[in-house]
Amino acid sequence: MANTETSLKEAATIEGAIGAALVDYTSGMALGTIGGGKDLDLNMAAAGNTDVVRAKVRTMEMLGLQEDIEDILITLGSQYHLIRLLKGRGTNGLFLYLALDKNRANLAMARHQLKKIEAELDV
């Protein structure tokens, strides 16, 4: 099992990764970050994406959908932003956030790798 730091380091190795964070969407706080920089404030992204997750969870409840959200994809002109809600032991209320350079990333592979990181993460 991998801890937060190890999991974020692994996320940073995903082809095209700009930055990654493990976020508690009950509080909007990043529990850990890696990467980012002047063009990507990961703490701000954590708080903003918390609103996205909460809205989607609320919408699914209103619609009566009894399924789990695997991930949420936001596509920008030059970036992909992936939000993967975690379902493992001790991870309720958490998500992995990964920003990717669209020109260097393989979206399908990034989703696969985030799923693997989720399976190995022990918070």
Backbone as CSV, one residue per row, in Angstrom:
resi,resn,N_x,N_y,N_z,CA_x,CA_y,CA_z,C_x,C_y,C_z
1,MET,0.840,-1.183,0.000,0.000,0.000,0.000,0.882,1.244,0.000
2,ALA,0.467,2.254,-0.727,1.243,3.486,-0.859,0.611,4.597,-0.021
3,ASN,1.460,5.462,0.517,0.949,6.611,1.253,0.698,7.767,0.289
4,THR,0.233,8.887,0.831,-0.109,10.048,0.011,1.075,10.533,-0.803
5,GLU,2.227,10.695,-0.169,3.412,11.210,-0.859,3.827,10.308,-2.012
6,THR,3.877,9.011,-1.761,4.258,8.050,-2.792,3.262,8.067,-3.955
7,SER,1.985,8.139,-3.625,0.954,8.155,-4.662,1.048,9.404,-5.524
8,LEU,1.292,10.555,-4.907,1.416,11.792,-5.676,2.671,11.774,-6.542
9,LYS,3.753,11.216,-6.026,4.971,11.096,-6.840,4.708,10.213,-8.059
10,GLU,3.948,9.157,-7.869,3.616,8.282,-8.995,2.729,9.021,-10.004
11,ALA,1.779,9.815,-9.502,0.913,10.594,-10.401,1.733,11.587,-11.219
12,ALA,2.775,12.147,-10.604,3.626,13.127,-11.297,4.412,12.498,-12.440
13,THR,4.558,11.174,-12.432,5.294,10.498,-13.503,4.411,10.177,-14.708
14,ILE,3.114,10.409,-14.591,2.207,10.158,-15.709,2.579,11.111,-16.844
15,GLU,2.676,10.584,-18.048,3.082,11.377,-19.209,2.203,12.620,-19.340
16,GLY,2.836,13.794,-19.379,2.128,15.055,-19.543,1.672,15.705,-18.249
17,ALA,1.962,15.075,-17.097,1.500,15.620,-15.808,2.074,17.011,-15.549
18,ILE,1.199,17.916,-15.149,1.591,19.272,-14.749,1.593,19.370,-13.230
19,GLY,0.621,18.738,-12.608,0.511,18.756,-11.156,-0.575,17.802,-10.707
20,ALA,-0.512,17.432,-9.427,-1.488,16.507,-8.865,-1.731,16.862,-7.408
21,ALA,-2.908,16.476,-6.922,-3.257,16.728,-5.524,-4.183,15.636,-5.027
22,LEU,-4.096,15.369,-3.735,-5.072,14.531,-3.049,-5.911,15.499,-2.238
23,VAL,-7.232,15.471,-2.457,-8.109,16.498,-1.905,-9.236,15.877,-1.080
24,ASP,-9.521,16.514,0.048,-10.674,16.172,0.878,-11.820,17.064,0.430
25,TYR,-12.853,16.483,-0.215,-13.905,17.339,-0.737,-14.959,17.700,0.303
26,THR,-14.830,17.226,1.527,-15.707,17.724,2.584,-15.222,19.087,3.069
27,SER,-13.909,19.305,3.028,-13.338,20.580,3.484,-12.800,21.435,2.343
28,GLY,-12.480,20.816,1.208,-11.874,21.547,0.096,-10.374,21.706,0.232
29,MET,-9.792,21.071,1.215,-8.353,21.196,1.469,-7.557,20.109,0.756
30,ALA,-6.409,20.522,0.214,-5.481,19.559,-0.380,-4.702,18.895,0.755
31,LEU,-4.706,17.582,0.782,-3.953,16.831,1.785,-2.507,16.661,1.350
32,GLY,-2.249,16.864,0.073,-0.911,16.788,-0.477,-0.946,17.254,-1.920
33,THR,0.165,17.835,-2.361,0.263,18.299,-3.749,1.663,18.006,-4.275
34,ILE,1.750,17.963,-5.599,3.050,17.846,-6.262,2.936,18.553,-7.611
35,GLY,3.956,19.299,-7.953,3.953,20.007,-9.233,3.226,21.325,-9.137
36,GLY,2.577,21.685,-10.229,1.892,22.971,-10.275,2.883,24.073,-10.606
37,GLY,2.715,25.223,-9.986,3.603,26.346,-10.224,2.818,27.622,-10.433
38,LYS,3.460,28.604,-11.043,2.819,29.913,-11.201,1.570,29.851,-12.067
39,ASP,1.511,28.929,-12.989,0.357,28.799,-13.872,-0.725,27.857,-13.336
40,LEU,-0.427,27.141,-12.260,-1.394,26.206,-11.687,-1.218,26.159,-10.173
41,ASP,-2.061,26.902,-9.467,-2.075,26.899,-8.002,-2.909,25.692,-7.568
42,LEU,-2.241,24.658,-7.099,-2.933,23.407,-6.782,-3.874,23.541,-5.589
43,ASN,-3.566,24.416,-4.643,-4.480,24.602,-3.516,-5.773,25.285,-3.968
44,MET,-5.651,26.241,-4.864,-6.841,26.884,-5.415,-7.627,25.898,-6.273
45,ALA,-6.910,25.107,-7.066,-7.564,24.096,-7.891,-8.302,23.079,-7.021
46,ALA,-7.702,22.703,-5.887,-8.343,21.756,-4.965,-9.668,22.320,-4.462
47,ALA,-9.652,23.573,-4.043,-10.874,24.198,-3.531,-11.925,24.332,-4.629
48,GLY,-11.523,24.782,-5.810,-12.467,24.948,-6.909,-13.051,23.642,-7.395
49,ASN,-12.223,22.621,-7.489,-12.713,21.323,-7.948,-13.569,20.627,-6.907
50,THR,-13.420,21.021,-5.653,-14.311,20.525,-4.611,-15.747,20.926,-4.928
51,ASP,-15.928,22.166,-5.396,-17.266,22.623,-5.781,-17.824,21.793,-6.938
52,VAL,-16.962,21.437,-7.886,-17.378,20.608,-9.020,-17.857,19.238,-8.523
53,VAL,-17.081,18.624,-7.647,-17.428,17.300,-7.124,-18.726,17.366,-6.332
54,ARG,-18.841,18.344,-5.453,-20.064,18.466,-4.646,-21.296,18.652,-5.537
55,ALA,-21.166,19.489,-6.574,-22.296,19.723,-7.480,-22.696,18.437,-8.190
56,LYS,-21.723,17.668,-8.649,-22.033,16.422,-9.366,-22.655,15.393,-8.434
57,VAL,-22.139,15.283,-7.214,-22.703,14.344,-6.239,-24.154,14.732,-5.928
58,ARG,-24.396,16.028,-5.717,-25.753,16.525,-5.450,-26.692,16.230,-6.624
59,THR,-26.214,16.475,-7.835,-27.026,16.234,-9.027,-27.389,14.761,-9.152
60,MET,-26.434,13.900,-8.904,-26.718,12.462,-8.984,-27.745,12.041,-7.939
61,GLU,-27.654,12.628,-6.747,-28.639,12.329,-5.709,-30.027,12.791,-6.136
62,MET,-30.136,14.002,-6.702,-31.428,14.527,-7.150,-32.022,13.670,-8.261
63,LEU,-31.152,13.127,-9.114,-31.612,12.279,-10.207,-31.897,10.847,-9.767
64,GLY,-31.511,10.522,-8.539,-31.726,9.171,-8.036,-30.794,8.145,-8.639
65,LEU,-29.662,8.599,-9.168,-28.698,7.663,-9.750,-27.935,6.961,-8.636
66,GLN,-27.958,5.653,-8.660,-27.320,4.847,-7.618,-25.976,4.290,-8.082
67,GLU,-25.216,5.104,-8.786,-23.918,4.666,-9.284,-22.818,5.515,-8.677
68,ASP,-21.610,4.987,-8.687,-20.448,5.733,-8.213,-19.861,6.530,-9.364
69,ILE,-19.353,7.712,-9.047,-18.620,8.502,-10.030,-17.208,7.939,-10.087
70,GLU,-16.764,7.537,-11.262,-15.387,7.079,-11.413,-14.460,8.272,-11.525
71,ASP,-14.712,9.099,-12.539,-13.907,10.298,-12.672,-14.689,11.380,-13.408
72,ILE,-14.178,12.586,-13.288,-14.745,13.752,-13.956,-13.625,14.328,-14.811
73,LEU,-13.930,14.626,-16.071,-12.935,15.166,-16.988,-13.327,16.578,-17.392
74,ILE,-12.382,17.485,-17.270,-12.555,18.849,-17.748,-11.496,19.055,-18.822
75,THR,-11.956,19.394,-20.020,-11.052,19.571,-21.146,-10.918,21.054,-21.446
76,LEU,-9.691,21.548,-21.416,-9.383,22.930,-21.764,-8.676,22.934,-23.114
77,GLY,-8.356,24.098,-23.621,-7.658,24.186,-24.901,-6.322,23.485,-24.894
78,SER,-5.581,23.600,-23.794,-4.236,23.024,-23.743,-4.043,22.010,-22.620
79,GLN,-5.087,21.752,-21.850,-4.943,20.863,-20.695,-6.151,19.953,-20.524
80,TYR,-5.895,18.823,-19.856,-6.944,17.969,-19.313,-6.854,18.084,-17.801
81,HIS,-7.999,18.137,-17.147,-8.041,18.087,-15.688,-8.891,16.878,-15.323
82,LEU,-8.278,15.924,-14.647,-8.953,14.691,-14.241,-9.202,14.721,-12.743
83,ILE,-10.409,14.380,-12.362,-10.781,14.272,-10.955,-11.257,12.845,-10.748
84,ARG,-10.553,12.095,-9.909,-10.922,10.693,-9.655,-11.372,10.553,-8.211
85,LEU,-12.672,10.281,-8.014,-13.199,10.078,-6.675,-12.732,8.727,-6.146
86,LEU,-12.251,8.718,-4.911,-11.679,7.504,-4.344,-12.727,6.723,-3.574
87,LYS,-12.648,5.406,-3.688,-13.635,4.542,-3.068,-13.038,3.506,-2.125
88,GLY,-11.738,3.468,-2.015,-11.087,2.444,-1.200,-11.250,2.668,0.287
89,ARG,-10.707,1.744,1.045,-10.762,1.797,2.499,-10.139,3.098,3.004
90,GLY,-10.894,3.842,3.812,-10.379,5.063,4.422,-10.286,6.255,3.482
91,THR,-10.865,6.154,2.281,-10.722,7.249,1.321,-12.046,7.951,1.023
92,ASN,-13.088,7.670,1.788,-14.378,8.304,1.545,-14.238,9.826,1.675
93,GLY,-14.761,10.551,0.692,-14.677,12.005,0.724,-13.399,12.558,0.133
94,LEU,-12.614,11.719,-0.536,-11.353,12.165,-1.129,-11.382,12.002,-2.644
95,PHE,-10.597,12.853,-3.326,-10.392,12.660,-4.746,-8.954,12.985,-5.125
96,LEU,-8.500,12.318,-6.178,-7.218,12.632,-6.788,-7.478,13.591,-7.929
97,TYR,-6.679,14.631,-7.994,-6.797,15.628,-9.050,-5.493,15.613,-9.837
98,LEU,-5.607,15.548,-11.153,-4.433,15.510,-12.011,-4.634,16.462,-13.177
99,ALA,-3.699,17.395,-13.343,-3.703,18.304,-14.494,-2.659,17.804,-15.484
100,LEU,-3.045,17.734,-16.754,-2.182,17.200,-17.800,-2.039,18.198,-18.945
101,ASP,-0.859,18.215,-19.544,-0.629,18.957,-20.777,-1.259,18.131,-21.897
102,LYS,-2.227,18.711,-22.566,-3.000,17.992,-23.587,-2.127,17.482,-24.734
103,ASN,-1.078,18.212,-25.079,-0.219,17.824,-26.203,0.706,16.660,-25.873
104,ARG,0.954,16.414,-24.597,1.888,15.346,-24.224,1.209,14.156,-23.562
105,ALA,-0.060,14.299,-23.213,-0.734,13.272,-22.430,-1.503,12.283,-23.299
106,ASN,-1.635,11.078,-22.771,-2.522,10.068,-23.333,-3.634,9.913,-22.300
107,LEU,-4.800,10.453,-22.611,-5.890,10.507,-21.645,-6.312,9.127,-21.146
108,ALA,-6.445,8.182,-22.029,-6.850,6.829,-21.625,-5.822,6.208,-20.679
109,MET,-4.546,6.401,-20.985,-3.492,5.855,-20.127,-3.468,6.566,-18.771
110,ALA,-3.685,7.875,-18.774,-3.701,8.630,-17.514,-4.841,8.144,-16.617
111,ARG,-6.010,7.907,-17.200,-7.133,7.391,-16.416,-6.800,6.017,-15.839
112,HIS,-6.185,5.181,-16.635,-5.792,3.842,-16.187,-4.785,3.939,-15.033
113,GLN,-3.801,4.820,-15.177,-2.775,4.962,-14.141,-3.359,5.540,-12.851
114,LEU,-4.290,6.483,-12.948,-4.934,7.018,-11.737,-5.718,5.928,-11.010
115,LYS,-6.373,5.063,-11.779,-7.115,3.949,-11.180,-6.165,3.025,-10.411
116,LYS,-5.002,2.783,-10.983,-3.992,1.946,-10.326,-3.470,2.622,-9.050
117,ILE,-3.215,3.921,-9.128,-2.758,4.666,-7.957,-3.813,4.610,-6.854
118,GLU,-5.068,4.770,-7.243,-6.171,4.690,-6.271,-6.162,3.337,-5.560
119,ALA,-5.993,2.260,-6.316,-6.035,0.915,-5.736,-4.917,0.688,-4.720
120,GLU,-3.790,1.367,-4.908,-2.635,1.175,-4.031,-2.568,2.173,-2.880
121,LEU,-3.409,3.208,-2.912,-3.347,4.278,-1.923,-3.938,3.850,-0.593
122,ASP,-3.237,4.123,0.481,-3.715,3.868,1.837,-3.550,5.160,2.624
123,VAL,-4.681,5.810,2.907,-4.636,7.114,3.597,-4.688,6.903,5.090
